[in-house]
Structure formats: structure tokens, C-alpha cells
């Protein structure tokens, strides 16, 4: 397989599933399972036991769940959904938008 072309801090849009149409920032890439963790997408409820040693209050917390990489699409600098390609410019390998042909800027934290 070619590998995951979506990286941390990229903006993606969900194209399939219960959260279709939602946009969010990629928090984490789980390459071994072909999944990404997207901010405010695929929210699930998790039951927590109280743990006074760690200062954890018990209850029901909501958190993001990983979504398969095939169900998200990268948003380029112009705000359009696009597929991702790679090409060499000079001596660097650069990701680019297949829709517009423009390079995808690397986002800083």
C-alpha cells in the first residue's frame, strides 16, 4: 500500500459515515491501523472510574474516536476537497493538491 498521505494538523473533511460533511484538524495519525483522529469528529462516550491518586473525577466523558483514512479527504489552501500527490521540487519532496496543482503548505503547531 502507498501509505497515508494525510499528516498531523492537516484540515480534513469527512466524506462518509455518520459525521459526513464535518471538518476538523487531524490530531493524530495511526498509520499501522490506517486511521486518523480528527478534532470533534466521531465523538464517543467513555465511562471513567474515579481515581483520587491521579485526580481523575469519575463519570461519562466524550472523546474522539479514530476514523478510517478512506473516509476523510484533505482540504487544500483554497478550502476545496482534494486528493494528495507528491512530487519533487528542487531537492525536496512536496505534497500537492491534485485538484488545483498547488503545493500544500506544511502547517506549524
N, C-alpha and C positions, 0 to 999 in steps of 0.2 A: 504494500500500500504506500501511497505517496507521502503520508504524514499529515499532520494538522497544520493548516495554513493560517489559522486564527491564533493570535497571541494575547497575552495578558494586557489589559487596559484598552483593547480594541472595543469599538462600539458595534454591537450586532443587533439584528432583528430576528425574532423567532418567526419561522415560516411554516411551522407545522406544530400541531398539538393544542392543548387547552389554552396556552398563552400566546397563540398566534397573533402577530401584529405588535407585540410589545418589544420595546427597545431597551437595551441596557448595556452596561460595561462588563467586560469579562473580568471576573475576579481571580479565576484560577483555571488552568488547563490541565486536565487529567489525560495525558497522551496515551497511557497504557490502556485506558478503557474507552478512548475516543469520545470523551465527554468534556464539556466546559461548564463552569459555574458562572451564571450570569446574574448580575445585581437585580433584585426584585422580580425575578422570573422563576417559575416552578417552585413557588413557596409551599412548604410542608410544615405541619405542626409536629414538634418534638416534645415528648414528655420528659421532664427533668426531675431527678430526685434532689432534694436539698442536700448540700454538703457544707456544713459550717466551717470545716477546715479550709476550704477553698473560697469561702464567702459566696457560694452559689445558692441562690434562692430557688426553691422548687417551683414547679408549675408547668404550664404549657407555653413553649416558645416557638416562634415562627422563624424558619431559616430557609435559605435557598437550597435546592436540590440540583444535582448535576443534570444537564440536558445533553442529548446526543449531538455531536458536532454537525451531523447532516440536517438537523432541524433548525440551524441558525445560519444566517447569511451576514457577511461583513457589510458595514455601512462605510462608504468612502467619504472623502473630504467634502464632497458636494451634497451629501445626505442621501445618496442613492444606494440601493442594494446592489451588490456586485460579487462576482466570483473573483478569486485571487490568483494571480500568476506571479512568476518570479523571473527576473532577467538580470543580466549583469550589466551595470553601468560603470564604466571605468574599471576599478578593481573591486567594487562592492556588489554584492547580490542584493537586489532591491525588490520588494513586493510591489505589485502594481494592480490597479483596478482593470479588470477585463472589459468593463462597460465603457469607461472613458479613456483608458490607456495611461492615466496619470499615476505617478508613484504614490504609494500610501505612506503618509508621514508616520514615523515612529513617535508614539506619544510618551512623554515623560510622566513620571508619577505625579 
